[in-house]
């Protein structure tokens, strides 16, 4: 099998725990070739985000064009999108024939693990086009609540929220990080506009504050699996195993939410 070419459209994390840095490590360790279109520069560490500098939309598209026109793309992962203008222009670029059939994993990043806000209301409103295009979107429960306009206090509410977004045209939704049972976390995959259409993954809670970059890592791992030809459920299963291994191997760096310890799971 040829090496899967994974295009990552996301922001840079100067602390190395999340964003483009986590994405590159994930794709590489899972056997793919990571390519990047950086949407924003951030000055951040384990304690929070000190500054964000968006990259002009034209430069984001130029990065996409450069790799797509020469190397080619087998899957796309989108993380921090920067602003609404970038979201719209990226959506337009993904509609072009060379990328129209390439699977997209969309992680609708709104708030960093530290609590810093990374998307304004206009940018969040522009997420709809990307969710409609995506093979799967991977919001955590806070993000799913913001996207759906619902309070998500329990599992039935999550199902209603996801079903509602899919009924409005969204692709499949993987709702992540549900603590519905004490001591366990559950991820729920919804693939149709029916609350009954779901698949779940449940595992024990890993007690650590060194969890910076879990969402970025999960989405990039899923994209790598799709680019390698895995079915969506299989890509999610492997991605979750990769994230859990990284959480358990976290080196304990920094004074806040530290980076995970990305490593091969083979």
N, C-alpha and C positions, 0 to 999 in steps of 0.2 A: 504494500500500500504506500502511495506517495504521501509525503508529509502534508498534513492539513494546514492550510493557510488561513489564519484567523486575524481579521482586522478588528482592532479595538479602538473605539471612538469614545474617549473619556478624558478626564482631567488628571493632571499630575499631582502626586502626593509627595511633598519634599521629605516627609518622614519615612517613606518607603513601605508603609503598612497597607495602604489601600490604593485605589486609583490605578493609573497606568502601571505603576511599579508592581503591584500585586497581580495585575492581569498578565504581565509579561512572564512573571515567575510561574504562574499557574499554567498558562498555555505551554510554556517550555517543558515543565516537568511532566505534563501529560502527553508530550510527544508531538505537539504542534509547532508551527512557526508563527511567532507573534509579530504583527505589524501594527503601527499606531497612527492615529490621527488625534493629536492632543487638542482638546477643546478649551482648556484653562490651565493656568499655572496657579498652584496654591502654596502658600507658606503655612505649613502646619506641622504639628508634632503629636505626641500622644495626648496632649492636654487640650488641643483644639486647633481651630483654623484662624490664623492671624490676618491673612489677606488672600484675596482671590483676584486674578488678572485674566479675564476672558481673552481667548485668541480670536482674532477677527474671523467671521464666518467664511470669508473667501479663502483664508489660509487653511481652515479645517477641510474645506472641500478640495483644495489643492493637494493636501496630504492624502486624501482618499483617492483622488485621481491618479496620483503618482504610483501608488502601490497597485491599484486595481488595473491600470493600463499595462503594467509590466509583469508583476508577479502573479496577479490573480487572487481571488478570494473564495474560500470554501464556506466561511461562516463569518458573521459580524456580531460583535458584542458592543452595546452602547451602555455607557455608565453616565457619569456626570456630563451633562450636555452644555452647560455654560449659560445660555440664554435662549429666549424664544426664537430669535432670528437664526441661530445655529440649528435649533431643532427643526425648523421649517426647511432650511436649505439641505440639511442632512436627509430629511424625508424625501425631498425632491430628488436628491442624488441616488438614493436607494431605489427609486422607481425607474431609473434608467435601465435599459436592457441587460447590461453586463452584470448588474447586481440584483435585478428584480426577483430572481428565483433563488437567491442565496439566503439560507436561514439566518434570521436575526434573533438574538437574545437581548432583550431590553431590560436593564435594571434601572427603574425610575428613581434615581438618586435625588433625595430632597434634603436629608439631614445626615451629617456625619455621625459616626459612633459617639464622638465627643459631645454631640448636641448642636454643633454649628450648622446653620442653615446654608444649603448649597443650591437652592433653586427658589426663585420668586414665583408669584402667582401666575404671571404671564408665561413663564417657562413651563410650569406644571400644566397649564391649560393647553400648551402645544404638544404635550405628551400623547394626546389621543391618536394622532397620525402614526406615531411610532408603535403604539400598542396594537393598532389595527394591522400593521405590517409584520409584527413579530411572530416568530414561531412559538415563543413564550415570553411573557413578562414576569419579572421576579420581585414584586414589591414585598417589603415586610409589612406587618400589620398596620403600622403608623402610616406608611405610604399608601397602602390600599384604602385606608380610611379617608385620606386626603383626596385620593383619586375618585372615590365613590361618593364622597360627601356623607358617609355614614359613621356612626359610632360602632366600633367593633369590640364589644365586650365579651362575646363568646363565639363558639364555632359556628352555630347557625347564622349569626350575623355576618361572619366572614363569607359563608357560602352565598348568602343573599347579595352581598356586595360584589363578589366576583361574577356571579351569574348576571347581575345587572350590567356590569361593564362589558361582558361578552355579548349580551343582547344588544348593546349599543354598537357593536362592531369590533370589539377587541379580540385579538387572538387569545390562545390559552393563557391562563394565569396561574403561576405558582406562588401561593401566599405563604410566606416563610416566617418562621420563628413563633409559631403559636404555642403559648404555654397553657393549653387547655386542661392538662392533667399535671398535678404537682410532681415536680422532678423530671418532667419530660418536655421535649419540644417536638412539635408536629409541623410538617410542611404539607400543604394541600394543593394538589394540581387540579384545576378546573379546565375542562376542554370544551364545554358546551354550555349554552344558556339554560342550564337546569341545575338546580342545587344538588341533584342526585348524581350528576356526572362529575365524579371526583376520584382522585387516587391519593393516598396518604403515605407519608413516611414519618415514623416516630422513633425517637431514640432518647436516651437519657441526657439530662442537662449536664453540660460540662461547666463546672464552677470556676470561672476565670474572668478577670477583667481584660485580659490580653486578647481581645476579639476584634481589633481594628481591621477592617477589610474583609469581613466575612461575606457581605453581600457582593462585593466586587469579585471575590474569588469564586463564589458559587456560580455567578452568571458566566464568568469566563470559562470555568470548567465545563459548564453545560454547552457553551458555544463550541468549545474544542471537541466535545463528544459528537455534536451534530455535524461539525465539519469533517469528522472522521467516519461518518456514516452510521453512528449509533441512533437507534430510535430514541424519541424524547424521554420516555420513562427510564431507559437504560442510562442515558446521559445524565439525568438527574440523580439516579442512584449512585453512579460513580462520583459525581460532583460532590454529593453530600459526604461520601466517605473521604474524599480529598480534604474538604473543609474540616471535618472532625479530626483527621490526622494532624492537620496544621494547628488547630486549637490545642491539641494535646502536646504538641512540640513547641509551643510558643516560648521564645527565649527569655521573656520577662523584661523587655527593654522599656525604658521610659518610666515616667511617674504617673501616667494615666492609662488610657486604653491602648496598650501596646500592640505591636504587630504580631501576627501569628508566625509559626515556623513552617513555611511552605517546604514540602519535601515529596519525593516520589512515594506512591502507595503500592508500587508493583512488588 
